[in-house]
Amino acid sequence: MLQIPLEGHDTDHLKETHMLTMTVVVKVRLEKREEFLQAMRSLSSGREKQKGLRKSTLYQEIDDQTGFSLVYEWATKEDLERYLGGEKFRVLLGALKVLGEKSEISCRHISDGLSDLARGL
């Protein structure tokens, strides 16, 4: 995957081992690819940083210019739930509906134990 950085998010979370993530996997319509990228940049703008959002990263599939994964890292479950009930999430869902062929959203909690295992590798 090719990582496309989204600006306006801090990196202090890299020192911590507890993380809540929301991942959006989407295949966009080829003719809507640039519009999708514009929408993702707009959603990640630093003008209104979401409370508790540690990082957001957009990845593009290497072999498929229409395949993307958007990964959000949240400080707490409450921060994620606030986002899920807010305007920016509704805008994201609208963009996925209009610009995407198919999409999937998943949330995961990565605990300290998993991080300890990863450090041992």
TIMI-2910 file (N, C-alpha, C, CB; in pm, 1 decimal, decimal comma, always signed):
<rs>
+----------+----------+----------+----------+----------+----------+----------+----------+----------+----------+----------+----------+------+
!      n_x !      n_y !      n_z !     ca_x !     ca_y !     ca_z !      c_x !      c_y !      c_z !     cb_x !     cb_y !     cb_z ! resn !
+----------+----------+----------+----------+----------+----------+----------+----------+----------+----------+----------+----------+------+
!    +82,9 !   -117,7 !     +0,0 !     +0,0 !     +0,0 !     +0,0 !    +87,5 !   +124,3 !     +0,0 !    -94,4 !     -0,3 !   +120,1 !  Met !
!    +40,9 !   +225,3 !    -65,4 !   +107,8 !   +354,4 !    -69,2 !    +44,0 !   +443,2 !    +35,9 !    +99,3 !   +419,2 !   -210,8 !  Leu !
!   +122,4 !   +502,2 !   +125,2 !    +69,4 !   +587,8 !   +230,2 !    +60,6 !   +730,5 !   +179,2 !   +156,7 !   +580,3 !   +357,2 !  Gln !
!    -58,0 !   +790,0 !   +194,3 !    -79,8 !   +928,9 !   +157,0 !   -102,0 !  +1005,6 !   +287,4 !   -202,3 !   +945,0 !    +57,2 !  Ile !
!     -6,5 !  +1088,3 !   +330,8 !    -21,0 !  +1156,1 !   +460,1 !   -132,4 !  +1259,5 !   +457,8 !   +109,9 !  +1223,0 !   +499,6 !  Pro !
!   -206,0 !  +1264,3 !   +567,6 !   -307,7 !  +1366,0 !   +587,6 !   -256,4 !  +1457,5 !   +697,2 !   -447,4 !  +1303,3 !   +624,4 !  Leu !
!   -253,1 !  +1585,8 !   +670,6 !   -190,5 !  +1682,1 !   +761,8 !   -282,4 !  +1718,7 !   +877,5 !   -150,7 !  +1808,0 !   +686,1 !  Glu !
!   -219,4 !  +1778,1 !   +981,3 !   -296,2 !  +1835,7 !  +1089,9 !   -316,4 !  +1745,0 !  +1209,1 !   -426,3 !  +1876,8 !  +1039,8 !  Gly !
!   -240,2 !  +1637,4 !  +1220,0 !   -258,6 !  +1544,6 !  +1330,8 !   -125,3 !  +1521,1 !  +1399,8 !   -318,9 !  +1411,3 !  +1281,9 !  His !
!   -129,5 !  +1511,0 !  +1534,1 !     -6,4 !  +1496,9 !  +1610,0 !    +44,0 !  +1352,4 !  +1607,1 !    -27,9 !  +1542,6 !  +1754,3 !  Asp !
!   +166,7 !  +1331,6 !  +1653,9 !   +226,3 !  +1198,0 !  +1656,9 !   +264,8 !  +1157,3 !  +1798,2 !   +348,6 !  +1192,6 !  +1566,4 !  Thr !
!   +211,3 !  +1223,6 !  +1900,3 !   +242,5 !  +1189,1 !  +2038,0 !   +200,4 !  +1046,9 !  +2072,5 !   +175,7 !  +1286,6 !  +2132,0 !  Asp !
!   +100,7 !   +993,5 !  +2002,1 !    +50,5 !   +860,1 !  +2030,8 !   +153,1 !   +750,7 !  +2006,9 !    -70,3 !   +833,2 !  +1948,3 !  His !
!   +260,6 !   +778,6 !  +1934,9 !   +357,5 !   +675,9 !  +1901,7 !   +426,9 !   +619,8 !  +2024,9 !   +459,6 !   +730,9 !  +1806,4 !  Leu !
!   +428,2 !   +693,1 !  +2134,6 !   +491,4 !   +648,6 !  +2257,5 !   +398,6 !   +557,3 !  +2337,3 !   +532,8 !   +768,4 !  +2341,8 !  Lys !
!   +271,3 !   +556,2 !  +2307,9 !   +172,9 !   +481,0 !  +2384,1 !   +143,8 !   +347,9 !  +2316,6 !    +44,1 !   +562,0 !  +2400,5 !  Glu !
!    +89,9 !   +252,6 !  +2396,9 !    +63,3 !   +120,2 !  +2343,0 !    -85,6 !    +87,8 !  +2336,4 !   +133,7 !    +16,9 !  +2425,9 !  Thr !
!   -170,4 !   +177,7 !  +2382,4 !   -314,8 !   +157,3 !  +2381,7 !   -374,7 !   +237,2 !  +2266,3 !   -378,5 !   +199,4 !  +2518,1 !  His !
!   -458,6 !   +171,5 !  +2185,1 !   -509,3 !   +242,5 !  +2068,7 !   -645,6 !   +187,1 !  +2027,7 !   -409,9 !   +232,5 !  +1951,9 !  Met !
!   -730,1 !   +277,2 !  +1983,3 !   -859,4 !   +243,5 !  +1926,9 !   -855,9 !   +288,5 !  +1782,2 !   -977,9 !   +310,3 !  +2006,3 !  Leu !
!   -885,8 !   +200,0 !  +1688,8 !   -879,9 !   +237,8 !  +1547,7 !  -1013,9 !   +216,9 !  +1478,8 !   -771,7 !   +158,1 !  +1476,0 !  Thr !
!  -1037,4 !   +299,9 !  +1380,0 !  -1148,3 !   +280,8 !  +1287,9 !  -1086,7 !   +277,3 !  +1149,2 !  -1258,0 !   +394,6 !  +1301,5 !  Met !
!  -1116,2 !   +172,3 !  +1074,8 !  -1060,6 !   +156,7 !   +940,6 !  -1174,5 !   +156,6 !   +839,1 !   -976,8 !    +25,9 !   +929,6 !  Thr !
!  -1158,1 !   +237,7 !   +736,0 !  -1253,4 !   +242,3 !   +625,8 !  -1181,1 !   +190,0 !   +502,7 !  -1309,8 !   +388,1 !   +602,7 !  Val !
!  -1231,5 !    +80,8 !   +445,8 !  -1175,4 !    +25,3 !   +322,9 !  -1276,1 !    +55,8 !   +213,4 !  -1146,4 !   -130,6 !   +334,9 !  Val !
!  -1228,5 !   +118,2 !   +104,5 !  -1320,1 !   +161,0 !     -0,8 !  -1257,8 !   +138,8 !   -138,7 !  -1357,9 !   +309,1 !    +17,5 !  Val !
!  -1342,6 !   +100,7 !   -230,8 !  -1305,6 !    +97,0 !   -372,2 !  -1388,6 !   +205,5 !   -437,8 !  -1330,5 !    -46,4 !   -438,7 !  Lys !
!  -1320,2 !   +307,5 !   -491,1 !  -1390,9 !   +420,5 !   -551,1 !  -1406,0 !   +399,6 !   -701,5 !  -1316,4 !   +552,7 !   -522,3 !  Val !
!  -1502,1 !   +468,9 !   -757,6 !  -1518,0 !   +466,3 !   -902,9 !  -1398,7 !   +539,1 !   -964,3 !  -1654,1 !   +532,2 !   -947,2 !  Arg !
!  -1340,0 !   +482,1 !  -1069,1 !  -1219,8 !   +538,2 !  -1130,7 !  -1239,0 !   +685,2 !  -1167,1 !  -1182,0 !   +458,3 !  -1255,2 !  Leu !
!  -1353,5 !   +718,1 !  -1224,7 !  -1378,1 !   +856,5 !  -1266,7 !  -1400,1 !   +950,4 !  -1147,4 !  -1499,4 !   +861,9 !  -1359,4 !  Glu !
!  -1416,4 !   +895,4 !  -1027,0 !  -1439,3 !   +975,2 !   -907,1 !  -1317,2 !   +977,0 !   -814,5 !  -1560,0 !   +921,9 !   -832,1 !  Lys !
!  -1204,5 !   +919,8 !   -857,0 !  -1085,5 !   +906,7 !   -773,1 !  -1035,5 !  +1041,9 !   -721,4 !   -974,9 !   +837,6 !   -851,0 !  Arg !
!  -1017,2 !  +1138,2 !   -809,9 !   -965,6 !  +1269,2 !   -767,5 !  -1063,7 !  +1340,0 !   -674,7 !   -936,7 !  +1357,4 !   -889,9 !  Glu !
!  -1191,7 !  +1327,0 !   -703,1 !  -1293,3 !  +1386,9 !   -616,7 !  -1290,1 !  +1322,5 !   -477,7 !  -1433,7 !  +1372,0 !   -679,8 !  Glu !
!  -1268,4 !  +1190,6 !   -473,5 !  -1255,8 !  +1120,5 !   -346,2 !  -1135,9 !  +1173,5 !   -267,3 !  -1241,9 !   +968,9 !   -369,4 !  Phe !
!  -1021,8 !  +1188,4 !   -333,8 !   -902,1 !  +1238,4 !   -265,7 !   -924,6 !  +1380,7 !   -212,9 !   -780,8 !  +1235,7 !   -361,4 !  Leu !
!   -992,1 !  +1463,4 !   -290,1 !  -1025,0 !  +1599,1 !   -243,3 !  -1112,8 !  +1594,2 !   -119,4 !  -1095,4 !  +1679,1 !   -354,1 !  Gln !
!  -1211,2 !  +1505,8 !   -121,1 !  -1301,4 !  +1492,8 !     -6,1 !  -1224,7 !  +1447,6 !   +117,7 !  -1414,9 !  +1393,5 !    -37,2 !  Ala !
!  -1130,8 !  +1354,4 !   +102,4 !  -1052,5 !  +1306,9 !   +216,4 !   -961,7 !  +1416,6 !   +271,3 !   -969,0 !  +1185,1 !   +176,3 !  Met !
!   -903,8 !  +1495,7 !   +182,1 !   -820,6 !  +1609,0 !   +228,2 !   -906,0 !  +1710,7 !   +303,8 !   -749,9 !  +1677,8 !   +107,8 !  Arg !
!  -1023,4 !  +1737,5 !   +253,2 !  -1113,1 !  +1832,7 !   +317,5 !  -1153,8 !  +1783,4 !   +456,8 !  -1237,6 !  +1855,9 !   +230,5 !  Ser !
!  -1185,3 !  +1655,3 !   +467,9 !  -1225,6 !  +1599,4 !   +597,0 !  -1112,0 !  +1601,4 !   +698,8 !  -1275,3 !  +1457,1 !   +578,7 !  Leu !
!   -988,6 !  +1596,0 !   +651,9 !   -875,0 !  +1591,1 !   +744,1 !   -813,0 !  +1727,9 !   +770,2 !   -769,7 !  +1498,2 !   +690,1 !  Ser !
!   -875,6 !  +1832,1 !   +719,0 !   -817,1 !  +1965,6 !   +734,7 !   -800,8 !  +2000,3 !   +881,7 !   -904,0 !  +2071,2 !   +665,0 !  Ser !
!   -695,6 !  +2077,5 !   +911,1 !   -664,6 !  +2115,5 !  +1047,0 !   -757,0 !  +2220,2 !  +1105,7 !   -527,0 !  +2164,3 !  +1053,2 !  Gly !
!   -849,1 !  +2270,3 !  +1025,9 !   -938,0 !  +2376,4 !  +1074,1 !  -1020,5 !  +2331,1 !  +1194,1 !  -1030,8 !  +2422,1 !   +962,1 !  Arg !
!  -1066,9 !  +2209,3 !  +1191,5 !  -1150,5 !  +2157,5 !  +1299,9 !  -1096,3 !  +2021,8 !  +1343,2 !  -1300,0 !  +2146,1 !  +1255,6 !  Glu !
!   -988,8 !  +2019,7 !  +1418,8 !   -932,9 !  +1892,9 !  +1464,1 !  -1030,9 !  +1825,1 !  +1558,5 !   -796,3 !  +1914,2 !  +1533,5 !  Lys !
!  -1058,1 !  +1699,8 !  +1533,0 !  -1150,6 !  +1623,4 !  +1615,3 !  -1087,9 !  +1594,0 !  +1751,5 !  -1190,6 !  +1492,4 !  +1544,6 !  Gln !
!  -1163,5 !  +1613,7 !  +1857,3 !  -1114,5 !  +1586,0 !  +1991,8 !  -1083,2 !  +1436,1 !  +2003,5 !  -1219,2 !  +1630,1 !  +2099,5 !  Lys !
!   -962,4 !  +1405,4 !  +2046,7 !   -922,6 !  +1267,2 !  +2068,9 !   -867,5 !  +1196,2 !  +1946,2 !  -1037,8 !  +1191,4 !  +2119,9 !  Gly !
!   -868,9 !  +1260,5 !  +1829,6 !   -813,2 !  +1198,9 !  +1709,9 !   -661,5 !  +1213,2 !  +1714,3 !   -872,1 !  +1263,4 !  +1580,4 !  Leu !
!   -593,8 !  +1101,3 !  +1725,9 !   -448,2 !  +1103,1 !  +1734,8 !   -383,4 !  +1109,3 !  +1597,3 !   -398,8 !   +980,8 !  +1809,5 !  Arg !
!   -442,8 !  +1039,0 !  +1502,5 !   -381,1 !  +1030,7 !  +1369,6 !   -483,5 !   +978,8 !  +1270,1 !   -255,4 !   +939,1 !  +1371,6 !  Lys !
!   -473,8 !  +1027,1 !  +1147,1 !   -551,5 !   +967,6 !  +1037,5 !   -457,4 !   +952,5 !   +918,6 !   -678,0 !  +1056,0 !  +1000,0 !  Ser !
!   -463,4 !   +836,8 !   +856,2 !   -374,9 !   +807,0 !   +743,8 !   -455,5 !   +741,8 !   +632,4 !   -257,6 !   +715,1 !   +787,9 !  Thr !
!   -433,9 !   +788,6 !   +511,4 !   -498,3 !   +731,3 !   +394,0 !   -395,5 !   +649,8 !   +317,3 !   -560,4 !   +841,9 !   +303,9 !  Leu !
!   -426,8 !   +523,9 !   +292,7 !   -340,0 !   +434,3 !   +216,5 !   -406,2 !   +403,0 !    +83,0 !   -310,7 !   +303,4 !   +295,8 !  Tyr !
!   -324,8 !   +388,9 !    -21,5 !   -375,1 !   +347,6 !   -152,5 !   -314,7 !   +212,9 !   -185,8 !   -341,5 !   +452,8 !   -262,9 !  Gln !
!   -393,4 !   +123,1 !   -242,5 !   -343,4 !     -6,4 !   -287,2 !   -240,3 !    +15,7 !   -398,1 !   -460,3 !    -97,2 !   -337,0 !  Glu !
!   -133,0 !    -59,4 !   -396,3 !    -27,4 !    -44,3 !   -496,9 !    -76,3 !    -85,9 !   -635,0 !    +95,5 !   -126,8 !   -458,1 !  Ile !
!   -149,7 !   -196,0 !   -641,3 !   -192,0 !   -251,3 !   -770,2 !   -331,2 !   -207,2 !   -813,9 !   -187,9 !   -400,3 !   -764,1 !  Asp !
!   -393,9 !   -118,8 !   -738,4 !   -529,8 !    -76,0 !   -770,9 !   -544,9 !    +71,6 !   -732,2 !   -636,5 !   -164,9 !   -697,0 !  Asp !
!   -543,4 !   +159,2 !   -829,5 !   -549,8 !   +302,5 !   -799,9 !   -685,8 !   +346,2 !   -746,7 !   -516,7 !   +381,8 !   -923,8 !  Gln !
!   -782,4 !   +255,4 !   -740,6 !   -913,4 !   +290,0 !   -686,1 !   -937,6 !   +227,9 !   -548,4 !  -1022,1 !   +245,9 !   -781,9 !  Thr !
!   -840,0 !   +155,8 !   -494,9 !   -854,1 !    +92,4 !   -363,8 !   -782,6 !   +171,0 !   -255,7 !   -800,7 !    -49,6 !   -367,8 !  Gly !
!   -855,2 !   +205,8 !   -149,7 !   -799,9 !   +287,1 !    -40,9 !   -839,0 !   +229,8 !    +94,6 !   -847,9 !   +432,6 !    -52,4 !  Phe !
!   -755,0 !   +258,5 !   +193,3 !   -787,0 !   +232,5 !   +333,8 !   -758,4 !   +360,8 !   +410,7 !   -703,9 !   +110,5 !   +391,5 !  Ser !
!   -855,6 !   +403,1 !   +488,2 !   -842,3 !   +520,5 !   +573,0 !   -843,2 !   +473,0 !   +717,4 !   -956,6 !   +624,5 !   +546,3 !  Leu !
!   -735,5 !   +501,2 !   +791,1 !   -722,6 !   +453,0 !   +928,4 !   -719,4 !   +572,0 !  +1023,5 !   -595,0 !   +365,9 !   +945,1 !  Val !
!   -812,9 !   +572,9 !  +1117,5 !   -819,0 !   +673,1 !  +1222,6 !   -774,3 !   +608,4 !  +1353,1 !   -962,6 !   +733,1 !  +1235,6 !  Tyr !
!   -693,8 !   +679,3 !  +1432,5 !   -654,0 !   +632,7 !  +1565,1 !   -711,6 !   +729,1 !  +1668,0 !   -497,9 !   +622,4 !  +1578,0 !  Glu !
!   -785,8 !   +673,4 !  +1765,4 !   -857,1 !   +754,0 !  +1864,2 !   -801,7 !   +730,8 !  +2004,3 !  -1006,7 !   +722,2 !  +1860,9 !  Trp !
!   -807,5 !   +834,1 !  +2088,7 !   -758,0 !   +826,8 !  +2226,1 !   -850,0 !   +742,3 !  +2314,4 !   -743,9 !   +967,4 !  +2284,6 !  Ala !
!   -981,4 !   +761,4 !  +2300,5 !  -1076,2 !   +689,4 !  +2386,5 !  -1197,3 !   +643,3 !  +2305,7 !  -1121,6 !   +778,7 !  +2504,4 !  Thr !
!  -1270,0 !   +549,9 !  +2364,3 !  -1394,6 !   +502,7 !  +2304,1 !  -1495,0 !   +618,0 !  +2292,9 !  -1454,6 !   +386,4 !  +2387,3 !  Lys !
!  -1496,9 !   +704,6 !  +2392,2 !  -1589,5 !   +818,5 !  +2391,6 !  -1558,8 !   +913,2 !  +2275,4 !  -1581,9 !   +894,9 !  +2525,5 !  Glu !
!  -1429,4 !   +934,9 !  +2248,2 !  -1391,6 !  +1021,0 !  +2135,7 !  -1440,7 !   +961,8 !  +2003,5 !  -1238,6 !  +1040,6 !  +2131,7 !  Asp !
!  -1421,7 !   +831,4 !  +1986,8 !  -1468,6 !   +764,4 !  +1864,6 !  -1620,7 !   +772,6 !  +1854,0 !  -1423,0 !   +616,5 !  +1862,5 !  Leu !
!  -1690,9 !   +746,2 !  +1963,3 !  -1837,5 !   +751,2 !  +1961,4 !  -1888,4 !   +891,9 !  +1929,0 !  -1894,0 !   +705,0 !  +2096,5 !  Glu !
!  -1819,1 !   +994,0 !  +1981,4 !  -1856,3 !  +1131,9 !  +1950,8 !  -1841,7 !  +1157,2 !  +1800,6 !  -1769,1 !  +1231,7 !  +2031,6 !  Arg !
!  -1731,6 !  +1109,8 !  +1744,1 !  -1709,1 !  +1125,2 !  +1600,1 !  -1817,9 !  +1053,9 !  +1520,3 !  -1570,4 !  +1070,7 !  +1561,1 !  Tyr !
!  -1852,6 !   +931,0 !  +1560,0 !  -1953,7 !   +853,0 !  +1488,1 !  -2090,6 !   +920,0 !  +1489,4 !  -1964,7 !   +714,4 !  +1548,1 !  Leu !
!  -2115,2 !  +1003,5 !  +1589,2 !  -2242,1 !  +1075,3 !  +1596,6 !  -2236,3 !  +1215,7 !  +1538,9 !  -2287,1 !  +1082,7 !  +1738,2 !  Gly !
!  -2121,7 !  +1252,6 !  +1482,2 !  -2101,6 !  +1389,9 !  +1437,4 !  -2112,7 !  +1412,7 !  +1288,1 !  -1970,7 !  +1435,3 !  +1481,2 !  Gly !
!  -2099,0 !  +1538,7 !  +1252,7 !  -2114,4 !  +1584,3 !  +1114,2 !  -2005,9 !  +1529,7 !  +1021,1 !  -2113,1 !  +1735,7 !  +1109,7 !  Glu !
!  -1879,3 !  +1528,0 !  +1066,9 !  -1771,3 !  +1480,8 !   +979,0 !  -1790,7 !  +1334,5 !   +939,4 !  -1635,4 !  +1498,3 !  +1047,9 !  Lys !
!  -1842,6 !  +1252,3 !  +1031,1 !  -1867,6 !  +1112,4 !   +997,4 !  -1981,2 !  +1101,9 !   +896,8 !  -1900,4 !  +1031,0 !  +1123,6 !  Phe !
!  -2084,5 !  +1183,1 !   +912,8 !  -2194,7 !  +1182,4 !   +814,4 !  -2144,3 !  +1224,3 !   +676,3 !  -2309,1 !  +1276,9 !   +859,9 !  Arg !
!  -2053,4 !  +1321,4 !   +672,6 !  -1994,8 !  +1364,5 !   +544,9 !  -1912,2 !  +1250,4 !   +484,8 !  -1906,1 !  +1491,6 !   +564,5 !  Val !
!  -1835,7 !  +1181,1 !   +567,9 !  -1757,4 !  +1066,3 !   +519,7 !  -1849,7 !   +960,2 !   +460,5 !  -1673,0 !  +1005,5 !   +634,5 !  Leu !
!  -1957,6 !   +926,4 !   +530,2 !  -2052,6 !   +827,1 !   +478,2 !  -2112,7 !   +871,4 !   +345,6 !  -2164,3 !   +801,8 !   +579,6 !  Leu !
!  -2145,0 !   +999,9 !   +333,6 !  -2198,8 !  +1052,7 !   +208,3 !  -2098,7 !  +1040,5 !    +95,1 !  -2239,7 !  +1197,9 !   +225,2 !  Gly !
!  -1971,9 !  +1070,9 !   +123,4 !  -1867,2 !  +1059,0 !    +20,8 !  -1851,0 !   +913,5 !    -22,0 !  -1732,4 !  +1114,5 !    +73,4 !  Ala !
!  -1855,6 !   +821,5 !    +74,0 !  -1842,2 !   +679,5 !    +40,1 !  -1958,4 !   +633,8 !    -47,8 !  -1835,5 !   +593,8 !   +167,9 !  Leu !
!  -2078,1 !   +681,2 !    -16,3 !  -2196,8 !   +642,2 !    -93,3 !  -2191,3 !   +696,2 !   -236,4 !  -2324,0 !   +692,4 !    -23,6 !  Lys !
!  -2152,2 !   +822,8 !   -251,0 !  -2154,4 !   +887,8 !   -381,9 !  -2032,8 !   +849,6 !   -467,9 !  -2159,7 !  +1039,2 !   -364,3 !  Val !
!  -1915,7 !   +836,7 !   -406,1 !  -1791,8 !   +817,8 !   -482,2 !  -1742,3 !   +673,7 !   -484,7 !  -1684,6 !   +905,0 !   -425,4 !  Leu !
!  -1793,6 !   +590,9 !   -395,2 !  -1743,9 !   +454,7 !   -384,1 !  -1828,6 !   +351,3 !   -454,5 !  -1732,4 !   +418,3 !   -242,6 !  Gly !
!  -1763,8 !   +243,1 !   -495,4 !  -1834,9 !   +127,1 !   -548,5 !  -1876,0 !    +36,4 !   -434,1 !  -1747,7 !    +50,1 !   -650,2 !  Glu !
!  -1783,0 !    +16,3 !   -339,4 !  -1813,7 !    -61,1 !   -219,3 !  -1721,4 !    -13,5 !   -107,6 !  -1797,5 !   -215,4 !   -244,6 !  Lys !
!  -1768,0 !    -28,8 !    +15,6 !  -1688,2 !    +14,3 !   +130,0 !  -1721,6 !    -70,1 !   +251,8 !  -1711,6 !   +163,3 !   +159,9 !  Ser !
!  -1628,6 !    -68,5 !   +346,5 !  -1645,1 !   -142,4 !   +471,1 !  -1580,2 !    -61,0 !   +582,8 !  -1582,4 !   -286,2 !   +461,3 !  Glu !
!  -1647,0 !    -53,7 !   +697,3 !  -1594,0 !    +18,4 !   +812,3 !  -1581,8 !    -79,0 !   +928,1 !  -1684,5 !   +139,5 !   +850,1 !  Ile !
!  -1465,6 !    -78,5 !   +993,9 !  -1446,2 !   -163,3 !  +1111,4 !  -1375,9 !    -85,0 !  +1220,7 !  -1365,5 !   -289,6 !  +1075,5 !  Ser !
!  -1404,9 !   -122,2 !  +1345,4 !  -1340,2 !    -59,9 !  +1461,2 !  -1268,9 !   -168,4 !  +1540,0 !  -1443,9 !    +15,7 !  +1551,2 !  Cys !
!  -1150,2 !   -134,0 !  +1592,5 !  -1070,8 !   -230,2 !  +1669,3 !  -1009,0 !   -160,9 !  +1789,9 !   -960,6 !   -294,0 !  +1581,0 !  Arg !
!   -996,4 !   -237,4 !  +1895,9 !   -924,8 !   -191,8 !  +2015,0 !   -797,1 !   -274,8 !  +2023,4 !  -1013,0 !   -206,1 !  +2146,7 !  His !
!   -683,7 !   -207,0 !  +2021,5 !   -554,8 !   -275,2 !  +2030,6 !   -503,0 !   -252,8 !  +2171,4 !   -452,4 !   -223,0 !  +1922,3 !  Ile !
!   -487,4 !   -361,7 !  +2244,3 !   -450,1 !   -351,3 !  +2385,9 !   -299,0 !   -356,8 !  +2404,8 !   -516,3 !   -463,0 !  +2466,5 !  Ser !
!   -257,3 !   -329,0 !  +2528,0 !   -115,4 !   -332,0 !  +2563,2 !    -53,6 !   -468,1 !  +2535,8 !    -96,5 !   -295,4 !  +2709,6 !  Asp !
!   -125,7 !   -577,7 !  +2561,3 !    -72,5 !   -711,9 !  +2541,4 !    -34,6 !   -737,7 !  +2396,7 !   -172,9 !   -814,6 !  +2586,7 !  Gly !
!   -117,8 !   -694,4 !  +2304,1 !    -88,5 !   -710,8 !  +2162,4 !    +32,9 !   -629,1 !  +2124,1 !   -208,5 !   -670,6 !  +2077,1 !  Leu !
!    +43,2 !   -508,5 !  +2177,5 !   +157,5 !   -424,9 !  +2147,4 !   +286,4 !   -487,0 !  +2201,7 !   +137,2 !   -285,1 !  +2205,1 !  Ser !
!   +279,6 !   -547,0 !  +2322,5 !   +396,4 !   -614,1 !  +2379,2 !   +440,2 !   -729,2 !  +2290,2 !   +366,3 !   -665,1 !  +2520,7 !  Asp !
!   +343,9 !   -803,6 !  +2235,2 !   +376,0 !   -913,1 !  +2144,5 !   +444,4 !   -859,8 !  +2019,8 !   +249,3 !   -991,3 !  +2106,8 !  Leu !
!   +393,5 !   -751,9 !  +1963,3 !   +452,0 !   -692,9 !  +1842,0 !   +593,8 !   -644,5 !  +1868,3 !   +365,2 !   -576,3 !  +1791,1 !  Ala !
!   +620,4 !   -589,1 !  +1987,8 !   +754,7 !   -541,8 !  +2019,2 !   +853,5 !   -657,7 !  +2026,7 !   +754,2 !   -464,6 !  +2150,9 !  Arg !
!   +804,4 !   -777,1 !  +2063,6 !   +891,9 !   -893,8 !  +2077,0 !   +930,5 !   -955,0 !  +1945,5 !   +826,5 !   -997,2 !  +2160,7 !  Gly !
!   +866,3 !   -916,3 !  +1836,2 !   +896,6 !   -974,8 !  +1704,8 !  +1022,4 !   -918,3 !  +1643,8 !   +781,8 !   -953,0 !  +1610,3 !  Leu !
+----------+----------+----------+----------+----------+----------+----------+----------+----------+----------+----------+----------+------+
</rs>
